[in-house]
Amino acid sequence: MARVKSRAPASFAAQVNDTDKRLNILFDHLNNETLIQPDTIEQLVQLSQAVQGRDLDNAAAISTEMMKTKLESEGGNWMVSLLIFAL
């Protein structure tokens, strides 16, 4: 996020800060082993691999599936931040 913050136009500061906050919520859940289920963690790994490999179609498909199946139960506070990186 530091690289994104340093390169994003000032007009996007609110969105960048919100994304940073939401990603930190995700990292807190992962570090504390709360709320996030093992299958969700596997999907997050797949999503990160797709993004890293620049397979944007697959990344979009994974994030869409997660939004449909996990948003209410696990991802209400952090999942929106994934869309920024996956789409």
Distance bins in CASP14 RR format, pairs under 12 A and 6 or more apart:
PFRMAT RR
TARGET T0000
AUTHOR 0000-0000-0000
RMODE 2
METHOD distances of the structure
MODEL  1
1 7 0 0 0 0 0 1 0 0 0 0 0
1 8 0 0 0 0 1 0 0 0 0 0 0
1 15 0 0 0 0 0 1 0 0 0 0 0
1 16 1 0 0 1 0 0 0 0 0 0 0
1 17 0 0 0 0 1 0 0 0 0 0 0
1 18 0 0 0 0 0 1 0 0 0 0 0
1 19 1 0 0 1 0 0 0 0 0 0 0
1 20 1 0 1 0 0 0 0 0 0 0 0
1 21 0 0 0 0 1 0 0 0 0 0 0
1 22 0 0 0 0 0 1 0 0 0 0 0
1 23 1 0 0 1 0 0 0 0 0 0 0
1 24 0 0 0 0 1 0 0 0 0 0 0
1 26 0 0 0 0 0 1 0 0 0 0 0
1 27 0 0 0 0 0 1 0 0 0 0 0
1 81 0 0 0 0 1 0 0 0 0 0 0
1 84 0 0 0 0 0 1 0 0 0 0 0
1 85 0 0 0 0 0 1 0 0 0 0 0
2 8 0 0 0 0 0 1 0 0 0 0 0
2 16 0 0 0 0 0 1 0 0 0 0 0
2 20 0 0 0 0 1 0 0 0 0 0 0
2 23 0 0 0 0 0 1 0 0 0 0 0
3 16 0 0 0 0 0 1 0 0 0 0 0
3 20 0 0 0 0 0 1 0 0 0 0 0
4 12 0 0 0 0 1 0 0 0 0 0 0
4 13 0 0 0 0 0 1 0 0 0 0 0
4 15 0 0 0 0 0 1 0 0 0 0 0
4 16 1 0 0 1 0 0 0 0 0 0 0
4 17 0 0 0 0 0 1 0 0 0 0 0
4 19 1 0 0 1 0 0 0 0 0 0 0
4 20 0 0 0 0 1 0 0 0 0 0 0
4 23 0 0 0 0 0 1 0 0 0 0 0
4 81 0 0 0 0 0 1 0 0 0 0 0
4 84 0 0 0 0 1 0 0 0 0 0 0
4 85 0 0 0 0 1 0 0 0 0 0 0
5 12 0 0 0 0 1 0 0 0 0 0 0
5 13 0 0 0 0 1 0 0 0 0 0 0
5 14 0 0 0 0 0 1 0 0 0 0 0
5 15 0 0 0 0 0 1 0 0 0 0 0
5 16 1 0 1 0 0 0 0 0 0 0 0
5 17 0 0 0 0 1 0 0 0 0 0 0
5 18 0 0 0 0 0 1 0 0 0 0 0
5 19 0 0 0 0 1 0 0 0 0 0 0
5 20 1 0 0 1 0 0 0 0 0 0 0
5 23 0 0 0 0 0 1 0 0 0 0 0
6 13 0 0 0 0 0 1 0 0 0 0 0
6 16 0 0 0 0 1 0 0 0 0 0 0
7 13 0 0 0 0 0 1 0 0 0 0 0
7 16 0 0 0 0 1 0 0 0 0 0 0
8 14 0 0 0 0 0 1 0 0 0 0 0
8 15 1 0 0 1 0 0 0 0 0 0 0
8 16 1 0 1 0 0 0 0 0 0 0 0
8 17 0 0 0 0 1 0 0 0 0 0 0
8 18 0 0 0 0 0 1 0 0 0 0 0
8 19 0 0 0 0 1 0 0 0 0 0 0
8 20 0 0 0 0 0 1 0 0 0 0 0
8 84 0 0 0 0 0 1 0 0 0 0 0
9 15 0 0 0 0 0 1 0 0 0 0 0
9 16 0 0 0 0 1 0 0 0 0 0 0
10 16 0 0 0 0 1 0 0 0 0 0 0
10 17 0 0 0 0 0 1 0 0 0 0 0
12 18 0 0 0 0 0 1 0 0 0 0 0
12 19 0 0 0 0 1 0 0 0 0 0 0
12 20 0 0 0 0 0 1 0 0 0 0 0
12 84 0 0 0 0 0 1 0 0 0 0 0
13 19 0 0 0 0 0 1 0 0 0 0 0
13 20 0 0 0 0 0 1 0 0 0 0 0
14 20 0 0 0 0 0 1 0 0 0 0 0
14 21 0 0 0 0 0 1 0 0 0 0 0
15 21 0 0 0 0 0 1 0 0 0 0 0
15 22 0 0 0 0 0 1 0 0 0 0 0
15 80 0 0 0 0 0 1 0 0 0 0 0
15 81 0 0 0 0 0 1 0 0 0 0 0
15 83 0 0 0 0 0 1 0 0 0 0 0
15 84 1 0 0 1 0 0 0 0 0 0 0
16 22 0 0 0 0 0 1 0 0 0 0 0
16 23 0 0 0 0 0 1 0 0 0 0 0
16 81 0 0 0 0 0 1 0 0 0 0 0
16 84 0 0 0 0 1 0 0 0 0 0 0
17 23 0 0 0 0 0 1 0 0 0 0 0
17 24 0 0 0 0 0 1 0 0 0 0 0
17 81 0 0 0 0 0 1 0 0 0 0 0
18 24 0 0 0 0 0 1 0 0 0 0 0
18 25 0 0 0 0 0 1 0 0 0 0 0
18 77 0 0 0 0 0 1 0 0 0 0 0
18 78 0 0 0 0 0 1 0 0 0 0 0
18 80 0 0 0 0 1 0 0 0 0 0 0
18 81 1 0 0 1 0 0 0 0 0 0 0
18 83 0 0 0 0 0 1 0 0 0 0 0
18 84 0 0 0 0 1 0 0 0 0 0 0
19 25 0 0 0 0 0 1 0 0 0 0 0
19 26 0 0 0 0 0 1 0 0 0 0 0
19 78 0 0 0 0 1 0 0 0 0 0 0
19 79 0 0 0 0 0 1 0 0 0 0 0
19 80 0 0 0 0 1 0 0 0 0 0 0
19 81 1 0 1 0 0 0 0 0 0 0 0
19 82 0 0 0 0 1 0 0 0 0 0 0
19 83 0 0 0 0 1 0 0 0 0 0 0
19 84 1 0 1 0 0 0 0 0 0 0 0
19 85 0 0 0 0 1 0 0 0 0 0 0
20 26 0 0 0 0 0 1 0 0 0 0 0
20 27 0 0 0 0 0 1 0 0 0 0 0
20 78 0 0 0 0 0 1 0 0 0 0 0
20 81 0 0 0 0 1 0 0 0 0 0 0
20 84 0 0 0 0 0 1 0 0 0 0 0
21 27 0 0 0 0 0 1 0 0 0 0 0
21 28 0 0 0 0 0 1 0 0 0 0 0
21 77 0 0 0 0 1 0 0 0 0 0 0
21 78 0 0 0 0 1 0 0 0 0 0 0
21 80 0 0 0 0 0 1 0 0 0 0 0
21 81 0 0 0 0 1 0 0 0 0 0 0
22 28 0 0 0 0 0 1 0 0 0 0 0
22 29 0 0 0 0 0 1 0 0 0 0 0
22 75 0 0 0 0 1 0 0 0 0 0 0
22 76 0 0 0 0 1 0 0 0 0 0 0
22 77 1 0 0 1 0 0 0 0 0 0 0
22 78 1 0 1 0 0 0 0 0 0 0 0
22 79 1 0 0 1 0 0 0 0 0 0 0
22 80 1 0 0 1 0 0 0 0 0 0 0
22 81 1 1 0 0 0 0 0 0 0 0 0
22 82 0 0 0 0 1 0 0 0 0 0 0
22 83 0 0 0 0 0 1 0 0 0 0 0
22 84 0 0 0 0 1 0 0 0 0 0 0
22 85 0 0 0 0 0 1 0 0 0 0 0
23 29 0 0 0 0 0 1 0 0 0 0 0
23 30 0 0 0 0 0 1 0 0 0 0 0
23 44 0 0 0 0 0 1 0 0 0 0 0
23 48 0 0 0 0 0 1 0 0 0 0 0
23 77 0 0 0 0 0 1 0 0 0 0 0
23 78 1 0 0 1 0 0 0 0 0 0 0
23 79 0 0 0 0 0 1 0 0 0 0 0
23 80 0 0 0 0 0 1 0 0 0 0 0
23 81 1 0 1 0 0 0 0 0 0 0 0
23 82 0 0 0 0 1 0 0 0 0 0 0
23 83 0 0 0 0 0 1 0 0 0 0 0
23 84 0 0 0 0 1 0 0 0 0 0 0
23 85 0 0 0 0 1 0 0 0 0 0 0
24 30 0 0 0 0 0 1 0 0 0 0 0
24 31 0 0 0 0 0 1 0 0 0 0 0
24 77 0 0 0 0 0 1 0 0 0 0 0
24 78 0 0 0 0 1 0 0 0 0 0 0
24 81 0 0 0 0 1 0 0 0 0 0 0
25 31 0 0 0 0 0 1 0 0 0 0 0
25 32 0 0 0 0 0 1 0 0 0 0 0
25 34 0 0 0 0 0 1 0 0 0 0 0
25 35 0 0 0 0 1 0 0 0 0 0 0
25 36 0 0 0 0 0 1 0 0 0 0 0
25 74 0 0 0 0 0 1 0 0 0 0 0
25 75 0 0 0 0 1 0 0 0 0 0 0
25 76 0 0 0 0 1 0 0 0 0 0 0
25 77 1 0 1 0 0 0 0 0 0 0 0
25 78 1 0 1 0 0 0 0 0 0 0 0
25 79 0 0 0 0 1 0 0 0 0 0 0
25 80 0 0 0 0 0 1 0 0 0 0 0
25 81 0 0 0 0 1 0 0 0 0 0 0
25 82 0 0 0 0 0 1 0 0 0 0 0
26 32 0 0 0 0 0 1 0 0 0 0 0
26 34 0 0 0 0 0 1 0 0 0 0 0
26 35 0 0 0 0 1 0 0 0 0 0 0
26 36 1 0 0 1 0 0 0 0 0 0 0
26 40 0 0 0 0 0 1 0 0 0 0 0
26 41 0 0 0 0 0 1 0 0 0 0 0
26 44 0 0 0 0 1 0 0 0 0 0 0
26 47 0 0 0 0 0 1 0 0 0 0 0
26 48 0 0 0 0 0 1 0 0 0 0 0
26 66 0 0 0 0 0 1 0 0 0 0 0
26 70 0 0 0 0 0 1 0 0 0 0 0
26 74 0 0 0 0 1 0 0 0 0 0 0
26 75 0 0 0 0 1 0 0 0 0 0 0
26 76 0 0 0 0 0 1 0 0 0 0 0
26 77 0 0 0 0 1 0 0 0 0 0 0
26 78 1 1 0 0 0 0 0 0 0 0 0
26 79 0 0 0 0 1 0 0 0 0 0 0
26 80 0 0 0 0 0 1 0 0 0 0 0
26 81 1 0 0 1 0 0 0 0 0 0 0
26 82 0 0 0 0 1 0 0 0 0 0 0
26 85 0 0 0 0 0 1 0 0 0 0 0
27 33 0 0 0 0 0 1 0 0 0 0 0
27 34 0 0 0 0 0 1 0 0 0 0 0
27 36 0 0 0 0 0 1 0 0 0 0 0
27 44 0 0 0 0 0 1 0 0 0 0 0
27 77 0 0 0 0 0 1 0 0 0 0 0
27 78 0 0 0 0 1 0 0 0 0 0 0
27 81 0 0 0 0 0 1 0 0 0 0 0
28 34 1 0 0 1 0 0 0 0 0 0 0
28 35 0 0 0 0 1 0 0 0 0 0 0
28 36 0 0 0 0 0 1 0 0 0 0 0
28 77 0 0 0 0 1 0 0 0 0 0 0
28 78 0 0 0 0 1 0 0 0 0 0 0
29 35 1 0 1 0 0 0 0 0 0 0 0
29 36 1 0 1 0 0 0 0 0 0 0 0
29 37 0 0 0 0 0 1 0 0 0 0 0
29 40 0 0 0 0 1 0 0 0 0 0 0
29 41 0 0 0 0 1 0 0 0 0 0 0
29 44 0 0 0 0 0 1 0 0 0 0 0
29 70 0 0 0 0 0 1 0 0 0 0 0
29 74 0 0 0 0 1 0 0 0 0 0 0
29 75 0 0 0 0 1 0 0 0 0 0 0
29 76 0 0 0 0 0 1 0 0 0 0 0
29 77 0 0 0 0 1 0 0 0 0 0 0
29 78 1 0 0 1 0 0 0 0 0 0 0
29 79 0 0 0 0 0 1 0 0 0 0 0
30 36 1 0 1 0 0 0 0 0 0 0 0
30 37 0 0 0 0 0 1 0 0 0 0 0
30 38 0 0 0 0 0 1 0 0 0 0 0
30 40 0 0 0 0 1 0 0 0 0 0 0
30 41 1 0 0 1 0 0 0 0 0 0 0
30 44 0 0 0 0 1 0 0 0 0 0 0
30 45 0 0 0 0 0 1 0 0 0 0 0
30 48 0 0 0 0 0 1 0 0 0 0 0
30 74 0 0 0 0 0 1 0 0 0 0 0
30 75 0 0 0 0 0 1 0 0 0 0 0
30 78 0 0 0 0 1 0 0 0 0 0 0
31 41 0 0 0 0 0 1 0 0 0 0 0
33 41 0 0 0 0 1 0 0 0 0 0 0
34 40 0 0 0 0 0 1 0 0 0 0 0
34 74 0 0 0 0 0 1 0 0 0 0 0
34 75 0 0 0 0 0 1 0 0 0 0 0
34 77 0 0 0 0 0 1 0 0 0 0 0
34 78 0 0 0 0 0 1 0 0 0 0 0
35 41 0 0 0 0 0 1 0 0 0 0 0
35 70 0 0 0 0 0 1 0 0 0 0 0
35 73 0 0 0 0 1 0 0 0 0 0 0
35 74 1 0 1 0 0 0 0 0 0 0 0
35 75 1 0 0 1 0 0 0 0 0 0 0
35 76 0 0 0 0 1 0 0 0 0 0 0
35 77 0 0 0 0 1 0 0 0 0 0 0
35 78 0 0 0 0 1 0 0 0 0 0 0
35 79 0 0 0 0 0 1 0 0 0 0 0
36 42 0 0 0 0 0 1 0 0 0 0 0
36 43 0 0 0 0 1 0 0 0 0 0 0
36 44 1 0 0 1 0 0 0 0 0 0 0
36 45 0 0 0 0 0 1 0 0 0 0 0
36 66 0 0 0 0 0 1 0 0 0 0 0
36 70 0 0 0 0 1 0 0 0 0 0 0
36 73 0 0 0 0 0 1 0 0 0 0 0
36 74 1 0 1 0 0 0 0 0 0 0 0
36 75 0 0 0 0 1 0 0 0 0 0 0
36 76 0 0 0 0 0 1 0 0 0 0 0
36 77 0 0 0 0 0 1 0 0 0 0 0
36 78 0 0 0 0 1 0 0 0 0 0 0
36 79 0 0 0 0 0 1 0 0 0 0 0
37 43 0 0 0 0 1 0 0 0 0 0 0
37 44 0 0 0 0 0 1 0 0 0 0 0
37 66 0 0 0 0 0 1 0 0 0 0 0
37 69 0 0 0 0 0 1 0 0 0 0 0
37 70 0 0 0 0 1 0 0 0 0 0 0
37 73 0 0 0 0 1 0 0 0 0 0 0
37 74 1 0 0 1 0 0 0 0 0 0 0
37 75 0 0 0 0 0 1 0 0 0 0 0
38 44 0 0 0 0 0 1 0 0 0 0 0
38 45 0 0 0 0 0 1 0 0 0 0 0
38 74 0 0 0 0 0 1 0 0 0 0 0
39 45 0 0 0 0 0 1 0 0 0 0 0
39 46 0 0 0 0 0 1 0 0 0 0 0
39 65 0 0 0 0 0 1 0 0 0 0 0
39 66 0 0 0 0 0 1 0 0 0 0 0
39 69 0 0 0 0 1 0 0 0 0 0 0
39 70 0 0 0 0 1 0 0 0 0 0 0
39 73 0 0 0 0 0 1 0 0 0 0 0
39 74 0 0 0 0 1 0 0 0 0 0 0
40 46 0 0 0 0 0 1 0 0 0 0 0
40 47 0 0 0 0 0 1 0 0 0 0 0
40 62 0 0 0 0 0 1 0 0 0 0 0
40 65 0 0 0 0 0 1 0 0 0 0 0
40 66 1 0 0 1 0 0 0 0 0 0 0
40 67 0 0 0 0 0 1 0 0 0 0 0
40 69 0 0 0 0 1 0 0 0 0 0 0
40 70 1 0 1 0 0 0 0 0 0 0 0
40 71 0 0 0 0 0 1 0 0 0 0 0
40 73 0 0 0 0 1 0 0 0 0 0 0
40 74 1 0 1 0 0 0 0 0 0 0 0
40 75 0 0 0 0 1 0 0 0 0 0 0
40 76 0 0 0 0 0 1 0 0 0 0 0
40 78 0 0 0 0 0 1 0 0 0 0 0
40 79 0 0 0 0 1 0 0 0 0 0 0
40 82 0 0 0 0 0 1 0 0 0 0 0
41 47 0 0 0 0 0 1 0 0 0 0 0
41 48 0 0 0 0 0 1 0 0 0 0 0
41 66 0 0 0 0 0 1 0 0 0 0 0
41 70 0 0 0 0 0 1 0 0 0 0 0
41 74 0 0 0 0 0 1 0 0 0 0 0
42 48 0 0 0 0 0 1 0 0 0 0 0
42 49 0 0 0 0 0 1 0 0 0 0 0
42 62 0 0 0 0 0 1 0 0 0 0 0
42 65 0 0 0 0 0 1 0 0 0 0 0
42 66 0 0 0 0 0 1 0 0 0 0 0
42 70 0 0 0 0 0 1 0 0 0 0 0
43 49 0 0 0 0 0 1 0 0 0 0 0
43 50 0 0 0 0 0 1 0 0 0 0 0
43 58 0 0 0 0 0 1 0 0 0 0 0
43 59 0 0 0 0 0 1 0 0 0 0 0
43 61 0 0 0 0 0 1 0 0 0 0 0
43 62 1 0 1 0 0 0 0 0 0 0 0
43 63 0 0 0 0 1 0 0 0 0 0 0
43 64 0 0 0 0 0 1 0 0 0 0 0
43 65 1 0 0 1 0 0 0 0 0 0 0
43 66 1 0 1 0 0 0 0 0 0 0 0
43 67 0 0 0 0 0 1 0 0 0 0 0
43 68 0 0 0 0 0 1 0 0 0 0 0
43 69 0 0 0 0 1 0 0 0 0 0 0
43 70 1 0 0 1 0 0 0 0 0 0 0
43 74 0 0 0 0 0 1 0 0 0 0 0
43 75 0 0 0 0 0 1 0 0 0 0 0
43 79 0 0 0 0 0 1 0 0 0 0 0
43 82 0 0 0 0 1 0 0 0 0 0 0
43 86 0 0 0 0 0 1 0 0 0 0 0
44 50 0 0 0 0 0 1 0 0 0 0 0
44 51 0 0 0 0 0 1 0 0 0 0 0
44 59 0 0 0 0 0 1 0 0 0 0 0
44 62 0 0 0 0 1 0 0 0 0 0 0
44 63 0 0 0 0 1 0 0 0 0 0 0
44 65 0 0 0 0 0 1 0 0 0 0 0
44 66 0 0 0 0 1 0 0 0 0 0 0
44 70 0 0 0 0 1 0 0 0 0 0 0
44 74 0 0 0 0 0 1 0 0 0 0 0
44 75 0 0 0 0 0 1 0 0 0 0 0
44 78 0 0 0 0 0 1 0 0 0 0 0
44 79 0 0 0 0 0 1 0 0 0 0 0
44 81 0 0 0 0 0 1 0 0 0 0 0
44 82 0 0 0 0 1 0 0 0 0 0 0
44 85 0 0 0 0 0 1 0 0 0 0 0
44 86 0 0 0 0 0 1 0 0 0 0 0
45 51 0 0 0 0 0 1 0 0 0 0 0
45 52 0 0 0 0 0 1 0 0 0 0 0
45 62 0 0 0 0 1 0 0 0 0 0 0
45 66 0 0 0 0 0 1 0 0 0 0 0
46 52 0 0 0 0 0 1 0 0 0 0 0
46 53 0 0 0 0 0 1 0 0 0 0 0
46 55 0 0 0 0 1 0 0 0 0 0 0
46 58 1 0 0 1 0 0 0 0 0 0 0
46 59 0 0 0 0 1 0 0 0 0 0 0
46 61 0 0 0 0 1 0 0 0 0 0 0
46 62 1 0 1 0 0 0 0 0 0 0 0
46 63 0 0 0 0 0 1 0 0 0 0 0
46 65 0 0 0 0 1 0 0 0 0 0 0
46 66 0 0 0 0 1 0 0 0 0 0 0
46 82 0 0 0 0 0 1 0 0 0 0 0
46 86 0 0 0 0 0 1 0 0 0 0 0
47 53 0 0 0 0 0 1 0 0 0 0 0
47 55 0 0 0 0 0 1 0 0 0 0 0
47 56 0 0 0 0 0 1 0 0 0 0 0
47 58 0 0 0 0 1 0 0 0 0 0 0
47 59 1 0 1 0 0 0 0 0 0 0 0
47 60 0 0 0 0 1 0 0 0 0 0 0
47 61 0 0 0 0 1 0 0 0 0 0 0
47 62 1 0 1 0 0 0 0 0 0 0 0
47 63 1 0 0 1 0 0 0 0 0 0 0
47 64 0 0 0 0 0 1 0 0 0 0 0
47 65 0 0 0 0 1 0 0 0 0 0 0
47 66 1 0 0 1 0 0 0 0 0 0 0
47 67 0 0 0 0 0 1 0 0 0 0 0
47 70 0 0 0 0 0 1 0 0 0 0 0
47 79 0 0 0 0 0 1 0 0 0 0 0
47 81 0 0 0 0 0 1 0 0 0 0 0
47 82 1 0 0 1 0 0 0 0 0 0 0
47 83 0 0 0 0 0 1 0 0 0 0 0
47 85 0 0 0 0 1 0 0 0 0 0 0
47 86 1 0 0 1 0 0 0 0 0 0 0
47 87 0 0 0 0 0 1 0 0 0 0 0
48 55 0 0 0 0 0 1 0 0 0 0 0
48 58 0 0 0 0 0 1 0 0 0 0 0
48 59 0 0 0 0 1 0 0 0 0 0 0
48 62 0 0 0 0 1 0 0 0 0 0 0
48 63 0 0 0 0 0 1 0 0 0 0 0
48 82 0 0 0 0 1 0 0 0 0 0 0
48 85 0 0 0 0 1 0 0 0 0 0 0
48 86 0 0 0 0 1 0 0 0 0 0 0
49 55 0 0 0 0 1 0 0 0 0 0 0
49 58 0 0 0 0 1 0 0 0 0 0 0
49 59 0 0 0 0 1 0 0 0 0 0 0
49 62 0 0 0 0 1 0 0 0 0 0 0
49 86 0 0 0 0 0 1 0 0 0 0 0
50 56 1 0 0 1 0 0 0 0 0 0 0
50 57 0 0 0 0 1 0 0 0 0 0 0
50 58 1 0 1 0 0 0 0 0 0 0 0
50 59 1 1 0 0 0 0 0 0 0 0 0
50 60 0 0 0 0 1 0 0 0 0 0 0
50 61 0 0 0 0 1 0 0 0 0 0 0
50 62 1 0 0 1 0 0 0 0 0 0 0
50 63 0 0 0 0 1 0 0 0 0 0 0
50 65 0 0 0 0 0 1 0 0 0 0 0
50 66 0 0 0 0 0 1 0 0 0 0 0
50 82 0 0 0 0 0 1 0 0 0 0 0
50 85 0 0 0 0 0 1 0 0 0 0 0
50 86 1 0 0 1 0 0 0 0 0 0 0
50 87 0 0 0 0 0 1 0 0 0 0 0
51 57 0 0 0 0 0 1 0 0 0 0 0
51 58 0 0 0 0 1 0 0 0 0 0 0
51 59 1 0 1 0 0 0 0 0 0 0 0
51 60 0 0 0 0 1 0 0 0 0 0 0
51 62 0 0 0 0 1 0 0 0 0 0 0
51 63 0 0 0 0 1 0 0 0 0 0 0
51 82 0 0 0 0 1 0 0 0 0 0 0
51 83 0 0 0 0 0 1 0 0 0 0 0
51 84 0 0 0 0 0 1 0 0 0 0 0
51 85 1 0 1 0 0 0 0 0 0 0 0
51 86 1 0 0 1 0 0 0 0 0 0 0
51 87 0 0 0 0 1 0 0 0 0 0 0
52 58 0 0 0 0 0 1 0 0 0 0 0
52 59 0 0 0 0 1 0 0 0 0 0 0
52 85 0 0 0 0 0 1 0 0 0 0 0
52 86 0 0 0 0 0 1 0 0 0 0 0
53 59 0 0 0 0 1 0 0 0 0 0 0
53 86 0 0 0 0 0 1 0 0 0 0 0
54 85 0 0 0 0 0 1 0 0 0 0 0
54 86 0 0 0 0 0 1 0 0 0 0 0
55 61 0 0 0 0 1 0 0 0 0 0 0
55 62 0 0 0 0 1 0 0 0 0 0 0
55 86 0 0 0 0 0 1 0 0 0 0 0
56 62 0 0 0 0 0 1 0 0 0 0 0
56 63 0 0 0 0 0 1 0 0 0 0 0
56 85 0 0 0 0 0 1 0 0 0 0 0
56 86 1 0 0 1 0 0 0 0 0 0 0
56 87 1 0 0 1 0 0 0 0 0 0 0
57 63 0 0 0 0 0 1 0 0 0 0 0
57 64 0 0 0 0 0 1 0 0 0 0 0
57 86 0 0 0 0 0 1 0 0 0 0 0
57 87 0 0 0 0 0 1 0 0 0 0 0
58 64 0 0 0 0 0 1 0 0 0 0 0
58 65 0 0 0 0 0 1 0 0 0 0 0
58 86 0 0 0 0 1 0 0 0 0 0 0
58 87 0 0 0 0 0 1 0 0 0 0 0
59 65 0 0 0 0 0 1 0 0 0 0 0
59 66 0 0 0 0 0 1 0 0 0 0 0
59 82 0 0 0 0 1 0 0 0 0 0 0
59 83 0 0 0 0 1 0 0 0 0 0 0
59 84 0 0 0 0 0 1 0 0 0 0 0
59 85 1 0 0 1 0 0 0 0 0 0 0
59 86 1 0 1 0 0 0 0 0 0 0 0
59 87 1 0 0 1 0 0 0 0 0 0 0
60 66 0 0 0 0 0 1 0 0 0 0 0
60 67 0 0 0 0 0 1 0 0 0 0 0
60 82 0 0 0 0 0 1 0 0 0 0 0
60 83 0 0 0 0 1 0 0 0 0 0 0
60 85 0 0 0 0 0 1 0 0 0 0 0
60 86 1 0 1 0 0 0 0 0 0 0 0
60 87 1 0 1 0 0 0 0 0 0 0 0
61 67 0 0 0 0 0 1 0 0 0 0 0
61 68 0 0 0 0 0 1 0 0 0 0 0
61 86 0 0 0 0 1 0 0 0 0 0 0
61 87 0 0 0 0 0 1 0 0 0 0 0
62 68 0 0 0 0 0 1 0 0 0 0 0
62 69 0 0 0 0 0 1 0 0 0 0 0
62 70 0 0 0 0 0 1 0 0 0 0 0
62 79 0 0 0 0 0 1 0 0 0 0 0
62 82 0 0 0 0 1 0 0 0 0 0 0
62 83 0 0 0 0 0 1 0 0 0 0 0
62 85 0 0 0 0 0 1 0 0 0 0 0
62 86 1 0 0 1 0 0 0 0 0 0 0
62 87 0 0 0 0 0 1 0 0 0 0 0
63 69 0 0 0 0 0 1 0 0 0 0 0
63 70 0 0 0 0 0 1 0 0 0 0 0
63 71 0 0 0 0 0 1 0 0 0 0 0
63 75 0 0 0 0 0 1 0 0 0 0 0
63 79 0 0 0 0 1 0 0 0 0 0 0
63 80 0 0 0 0 0 1 0 0 0 0 0
63 81 0 0 0 0 0 1 0 0 0 0 0
63 82 1 0 1 0 0 0 0 0 0 0 0
63 83 1 0 1 0 0 0 0 0 0 0 0
63 84 0 0 0 0 1 0 0 0 0 0 0
63 85 0 0 0 0 1 0 0 0 0 0 0
63 86 1 1 0 0 0 0 0 0 0 0 0
63 87 1 0 0 1 0 0 0 0 0 0 0
64 70 0 0 0 0 0 1 0 0 0 0 0
64 71 0 0 0 0 0 1 0 0 0 0 0
64 79 0 0 0 0 0 1 0 0 0 0 0
64 82 0 0 0 0 0 1 0 0 0 0 0
64 83 0 0 0 0 1 0 0 0 0 0 0
64 86 0 0 0 0 1 0 0 0 0 0 0
64 87 0 0 0 0 1 0 0 0 0 0 0
65 71 0 0 0 0 0 1 0 0 0 0 0
65 79 0 0 0 0 0 1 0 0 0 0 0
65 82 0 0 0 0 0 1 0 0 0 0 0
65 86 0 0 0 0 0 1 0 0 0 0 0
66 72 0 0 0 0 0 1 0 0 0 0 0
66 73 0 0 0 0 0 1 0 0 0 0 0
66 74 0 0 0 0 1 0 0 0 0 0 0
66 75 0 0 0 0 1 0 0 0 0 0 0
66 76 0 0 0 0 0 1 0 0 0 0 0
66 78 0 0 0 0 0 1 0 0 0 0 0
66 79 1 0 0 1 0 0 0 0 0 0 0
66 80 0 0 0 0 0 1 0 0 0 0 0
66 81 0 0 0 0 0 1 0 0 0 0 0
66 82 1 0 0 1 0 0 0 0 0 0 0
66 83 0 0 0 0 1 0 0 0 0 0 0
66 86 0 0 0 0 1 0 0 0 0 0 0
67 73 0 0 0 0 0 1 0 0 0 0 0
67 74 0 0 0 0 0 1 0 0 0 0 0
67 75 0 0 0 0 1 0 0 0 0 0 0
67 76 0 0 0 0 1 0 0 0 0 0 0
67 78 0 0 0 0 0 1 0 0 0 0 0
67 79 1 0 0 1 0 0 0 0 0 0 0
67 80 0 0 0 0 1 0 0 0 0 0 0
67 81 0 0 0 0 0 1 0 0 0 0 0
67 82 0 0 0 0 1 0 0 0 0 0 0
67 83 1 0 0 1 0 0 0 0 0 0 0
67 86 0 0 0 0 1 0 0 0 0 0 0
67 87 0 0 0 0 0 1 0 0 0 0 0
68 75 0 0 0 0 0 1 0 0 0 0 0
68 79 0 0 0 0 0 1 0 0 0 0 0
69 75 0 0 0 0 0 1 0 0 0 0 0
69 79 0 0 0 0 0 1 0 0 0 0 0
70 76 0 0 0 0 1 0 0 0 0 0 0
70 78 0 0 0 0 0 1 0 0 0 0 0
70 79 1 0 0 1 0 0 0 0 0 0 0
70 82 0 0 0 0 0 1 0 0 0 0 0
71 77 0 0 0 0 0 1 0 0 0 0 0
71 78 0 0 0 0 0 1 0 0 0 0 0
71 79 1 0 1 0 0 0 0 0 0 0 0
71 80 0 0 0 0 1 0 0 0 0 0 0
71 82 0 0 0 0 0 1 0 0 0 0 0
71 83 0 0 0 0 0 1 0 0 0 0 0
72 79 0 0 0 0 1 0 0 0 0 0 0
73 79 0 0 0 0 0 1 0 0 0 0 0
74 82 0 0 0 0 0 1 0 0 0 0 0
75 81 0 0 0 0 1 0 0 0 0 0 0
75 82 0 0 0 0 1 0 0 0 0 0 0
75 83 0 0 0 0 0 1 0 0 0 0 0
76 82 0 0 0 0 0 1 0 0 0 0 0
78 84 0 0 0 0 0 1 0 0 0 0 0
79 85 0 0 0 0 0 1 0 0 0 0 0
79 86 0 0 0 0 0 1 0 0 0 0 0
80 86 0 0 0 0 0 1 0 0 0 0 0
80 87 0 0 0 0 0 1 0 0 0 0 0
81 87 0 0 0 0 0 1 0 0 0 0 0
END
